[in-house]
């Protein structure tokens, strides 16, 4: 957990301790930056598998091979980072990984409030429906007061 997140959860925990009748719905937001990071992880993992399976000398060789196969006839890119970025742009949205990230974010938030904040987990409910995905800004958990 990052410093700003810890501070925010301390404030939410204090609010809940001072307001025992209030319950919160938690909604996880998976940002566009989160999805980009997940696509980067997927591309990188695929290139590492390619390197192992084809016994290529290094990651750069695997990246160059994958790029040449995916974009035949296009001029080669100079660095593995450029290749990963190009492959990431055509990578489909990682729906399963995005849902897993959203669920994990909710779980970590609930655990932090329940354990460190002393809040009854029954007062912290996951919001119904799918997590927001591709939202601008940072990934986060949003709180809504519920009856």
Residue frames relative to the residue before (quaternion, step in Angstrom):
aa qw qx qy qz dx dy dz
X 1.0000 0.0000 0.0000 0.0000 0.00 0.00 0.00
X 0.4044 -0.7234 0.5075 0.2360 3.57 -0.96 0.83
X 0.6973 -0.4863 0.3369 0.4047 3.56 -1.26 0.40
X 0.6923 0.4647 -0.3002 0.4633 3.63 0.75 -0.94
X 0.6393 0.5172 -0.3336 0.4610 3.59 1.03 -0.74
X 0.6361 0.5254 -0.3292 0.4593 3.59 0.96 -0.83
X 0.6561 0.5144 -0.3097 0.4571 3.57 0.93 -0.88
X 0.6548 0.5074 -0.3106 0.4661 3.58 0.94 -0.87
X 0.6727 0.4870 -0.3040 0.4668 3.58 0.92 -0.85
X 0.5917 0.5432 -0.3691 0.4675 3.60 1.09 -0.57
X 0.6637 0.4976 -0.3051 0.4677 3.59 0.95 -0.87
X 0.6516 0.4968 -0.3172 0.4775 3.59 0.94 -0.83
X 0.6472 0.5197 -0.3176 0.4583 3.59 0.94 -0.85
X 0.6461 0.5097 -0.3156 0.4724 3.58 0.97 -0.83
X 0.6286 0.5325 -0.3253 0.4643 3.57 0.99 -0.87
X 0.6922 0.4767 -0.2799 0.4640 3.58 0.87 -0.94
X 0.6332 0.5172 -0.3409 0.4640 3.60 0.98 -0.72
X 0.7030 0.4504 -0.2553 0.4876 3.60 1.07 -0.75
X 0.7443 0.2911 -0.1728 0.5757 3.59 1.31 -0.23
X 0.1043 -0.8697 0.4781 0.0650 3.60 0.51 1.15
X 0.6655 0.5116 -0.3186 0.4403 3.63 1.13 -0.38
X 0.6118 0.5738 -0.3463 0.4202 3.59 1.24 -0.15
X 0.1300 -0.7491 0.6462 0.0659 3.51 -1.15 0.85
X 0.2530 -0.7731 0.5655 0.1359 3.54 -1.18 0.56
X 0.2596 -0.6826 0.6542 0.1964 3.51 -1.27 0.61
X 0.1986 -0.7826 0.5834 0.0876 3.56 -0.88 0.97
X 0.0517 -0.7876 0.6140 0.0030 3.56 -0.88 0.98
X 0.2932 -0.7608 0.5577 0.1555 3.54 -0.75 1.07
X 0.1504 -0.7708 0.6156 0.0664 3.54 -1.00 0.92
X 0.1660 -0.7588 0.6258 0.0715 3.55 -0.74 1.13
X 0.2924 -0.8061 0.4971 0.1326 3.54 -0.49 1.24
X 0.6747 -0.4541 0.3924 0.4297 3.51 -1.35 0.14
X 0.6359 0.5219 -0.3226 0.4681 3.59 1.03 -0.77
X 0.6090 0.5392 -0.3468 0.4671 3.59 1.07 -0.71
X 0.6796 0.4924 -0.2916 0.4589 3.57 0.88 -0.96
X 0.6157 0.5315 -0.3405 0.4717 3.58 1.06 -0.72
X 0.6577 0.5042 -0.3064 0.4683 3.58 0.93 -0.88
X 0.6520 0.5060 -0.3177 0.4669 3.60 0.98 -0.79
X 0.6418 0.5023 -0.3240 0.4803 3.61 1.00 -0.78
X 0.6253 0.5311 -0.3339 0.4642 3.60 1.02 -0.78
X 0.6457 0.5146 -0.3180 0.4661 3.59 0.95 -0.85
X 0.6605 0.5102 -0.3110 0.4547 3.58 0.93 -0.88
X 0.6578 0.4963 -0.3093 0.4747 3.60 0.91 -0.90
X 0.6586 0.5134 -0.3123 0.4528 3.59 0.88 -0.92
X 0.6557 0.5013 -0.3120 0.4706 3.59 0.93 -0.87
X 0.6437 0.5189 -0.3247 0.4594 3.59 0.96 -0.82
X 0.6639 0.4951 -0.3049 0.4703 3.60 0.96 -0.83
X 0.6318 0.5197 -0.3331 0.4688 3.60 1.03 -0.70
X 0.6306 0.5117 -0.3305 0.4809 3.60 1.05 -0.75
X 0.6328 0.5310 -0.3200 0.4639 3.57 0.99 -0.88
X 0.6402 0.5303 -0.3208 0.4540 3.57 0.94 -0.86
X 0.6866 0.4728 -0.2823 0.4747 3.59 0.90 -0.93
X 0.7018 0.4961 -0.2829 0.4258 3.58 0.78 -1.05
X 0.7656 0.3382 -0.1873 0.5142 3.57 0.97 -0.80
X 0.3898 -0.7581 0.4442 0.2758 3.54 1.35 0.14
X 0.2112 0.7821 -0.5465 0.2122 3.53 0.89 1.00
X 0.6166 -0.6241 0.3365 0.3421 3.59 -1.02 0.75
X 0.8141 -0.0655 0.0685 0.5730 3.60 1.04 -0.67
X 0.7280 -0.4319 0.3180 0.4269 3.52 -1.39 0.14
X 0.6273 0.5526 -0.3368 0.4333 3.59 1.00 -0.83
X 0.6521 0.5032 -0.3150 0.4715 3.59 0.99 -0.80
X 0.6415 0.5125 -0.3230 0.4706 3.58 1.00 -0.78
X 0.6448 0.5169 -0.3186 0.4643 3.58 0.97 -0.85
X 0.6589 0.5066 -0.3095 0.4619 3.59 0.90 -0.91
X 0.6523 0.5129 -0.3145 0.4609 3.60 0.95 -0.86
X 0.6711 0.4976 -0.3018 0.4593 3.59 0.85 -0.94
X 0.6497 0.5145 -0.3190 0.4597 3.58 0.96 -0.84
X 0.6618 0.5076 -0.3069 0.4584 3.59 0.89 -0.92
X 0.6715 0.4875 -0.2987 0.4715 3.60 1.01 -0.76
X 0.7035 0.4656 -0.2645 0.4672 3.58 0.99 -0.81
X 0.7920 0.1855 -0.0730 0.5771 3.58 1.05 -0.79
X 0.0313 -0.8336 0.5512 0.0190 3.62 0.55 1.09
X 0.7988 0.2915 -0.2300 0.4734 3.54 -1.03 0.87
X 0.5888 0.5474 -0.3854 0.4530 3.61 1.19 -0.22
X 0.5653 -0.5910 0.4391 0.3719 3.57 -1.09 0.63
X 0.5318 -0.6397 0.4577 0.3138 3.54 -1.04 0.84
X 0.3957 -0.6774 0.5665 0.2523 3.53 -1.19 0.66
X 0.5769 -0.6641 0.3749 0.2925 3.55 -1.15 0.65
X 0.8238 0.1885 -0.0776 0.5290 3.60 0.89 -0.82
X 0.6124 -0.5402 0.4150 0.4011 3.57 -1.19 0.41
X 0.6076 0.5652 -0.3529 0.4323 3.59 1.07 -0.69
X 0.6483 0.5035 -0.3135 0.4774 3.59 1.00 -0.81
X 0.6498 0.5153 -0.3115 0.4639 3.56 1.02 -0.82
X 0.6364 0.5143 -0.3292 0.4713 3.58 0.93 -0.86
X 0.6495 0.5170 -0.3193 0.4571 3.60 0.94 -0.87
X 0.6630 0.4990 -0.3097 0.4643 3.61 0.94 -0.85
X 0.6801 0.4733 -0.2897 0.4790 3.59 0.93 -0.85
X 0.6070 0.5622 -0.3451 0.4432 3.58 1.08 -0.72
X 0.6431 0.5529 -0.3284 0.4159 3.60 0.98 -0.77
X 0.7334 0.3784 -0.2376 0.5123 3.60 1.10 -0.53
X 0.4585 0.6768 -0.4402 0.3714 3.57 1.34 -0.01
X 0.4532 -0.6776 0.4929 0.3043 3.62 -0.88 0.81
X 0.6216 -0.5274 0.4180 0.4010 3.54 -1.24 0.44
X 0.3591 -0.7597 0.5037 0.2002 3.59 -0.72 1.05
X 0.1887 -0.8471 0.4887 0.0900 3.57 0.35 1.29
X 0.6807 0.4810 -0.3007 0.4635 3.59 0.83 -0.95
X 0.6734 0.4823 -0.2955 0.4761 3.58 0.89 -0.91
X 0.6267 0.5331 -0.3332 0.4604 3.61 1.06 -0.69
X 0.6558 0.4917 -0.3082 0.4829 3.58 0.99 -0.81
X 0.6404 0.5188 -0.3238 0.4646 3.58 1.02 -0.78
X 0.6335 0.5195 -0.3242 0.4729 3.58 1.02 -0.80
X 0.6534 0.5131 -0.3118 0.4611 3.59 0.91 -0.91
X 0.6660 0.4969 -0.3025 0.4669 3.59 0.91 -0.89
X 0.6575 0.5055 -0.3130 0.4628 3.58 0.93 -0.84
X 0.6267 0.5355 -0.3342 0.4568 3.58 0.99 -0.80
X 0.6523 0.4994 -0.3108 0.4780 3.59 0.96 -0.84
X 0.6539 0.5272 -0.3105 0.4451 3.56 0.92 -0.92
X 0.6649 0.4980 -0.3015 0.4679 3.59 0.89 -0.91
X 0.6562 0.5104 -0.3106 0.4610 3.58 0.97 -0.85
X 0.6626 0.4966 -0.3047 0.4706 3.59 0.89 -0.91
X 0.6547 0.5131 -0.3158 0.4564 3.59 0.92 -0.88
X 0.6568 0.5161 -0.3151 0.4506 3.57 0.92 -0.89
X 0.6895 0.4636 -0.2876 0.4765 3.59 0.90 -0.86
X 0.6772 0.4942 -0.2985 0.4562 3.59 0.98 -0.80
X 0.7516 0.3983 -0.2286 0.4735 3.59 0.77 -0.99
X 0.7700 0.3568 -0.2025 0.4887 3.57 0.55 -1.13
X 0.7473 0.4141 -0.2230 0.4695 3.58 0.98 -0.79
X 0.3970 -0.7421 0.4614 0.2805 3.57 1.25 -0.25
X 0.4269 0.7004 -0.4586 0.3420 3.59 1.15 0.57
X 0.4914 -0.6471 0.5009 0.2981 3.57 -0.97 0.90
X 0.4649 -0.7079 0.4544 0.2761 3.63 -0.66 1.06
X 0.5579 0.6071 -0.3899 0.4099 3.60 1.19 -0.46
X 0.6534 0.5096 -0.3088 0.4668 3.59 1.20 -0.44
X 0.6963 0.4154 -0.2412 0.5333 3.58 1.32 -0.13
X 0.0206 0.8299 -0.5526 0.0738 3.56 -0.16 1.30
X 0.4650 -0.6342 0.5339 0.3107 3.55 -1.10 0.71
X 0.4663 -0.6770 0.4948 0.2818 3.55 -0.94 0.89
X 0.5193 -0.6466 0.4690 0.3039 3.55 -1.01 0.85
X 0.7336 0.4210 -0.3120 0.4327 3.55 -1.18 0.60
X 0.6703 -0.5126 0.3504 0.4064 3.55 -1.28 0.22
X 0.5501 -0.5854 0.4802 0.3523 3.54 -1.24 0.49
X 0.5234 -0.6017 0.4904 0.3515 3.56 -1.12 0.65
X 0.0731 -0.8210 0.5661 -0.0059 3.56 -0.87 0.93
X 0.8048 0.2545 -0.2107 0.4931 3.55 -1.01 0.87
X 0.3343 0.7690 -0.4769 0.2634 3.55 1.31 0.23
X 0.4765 -0.6397 0.4959 0.3432 3.60 -1.04 0.62
X 0.6892 0.4543 -0.3446 0.4470 3.54 -1.20 0.41
X 0.7034 -0.4577 0.3453 0.4202 3.52 -1.32 -0.26
X 0.5554 -0.5596 0.4857 0.3774 3.53 -1.24 0.44
X 0.0743 0.8140 -0.5642 0.1163 3.56 -0.99 0.77
X 0.3355 -0.6510 0.6198 0.2820 3.48 -1.45 -0.06
X 0.1978 -0.7790 0.5878 0.0923 3.55 -0.82 1.04
X 0.2686 -0.7683 0.5681 0.1217 3.55 -1.08 0.85
X 0.0356 -0.7647 0.6433 0.0138 3.55 -1.09 0.81
X 0.3952 -0.6931 0.5444 0.2590 3.57 -0.91 0.89
X 0.0973 -0.7924 0.6016 0.0271 3.57 -0.90 1.00
X 0.5774 -0.6020 0.4204 0.3570 3.58 -1.15 0.57
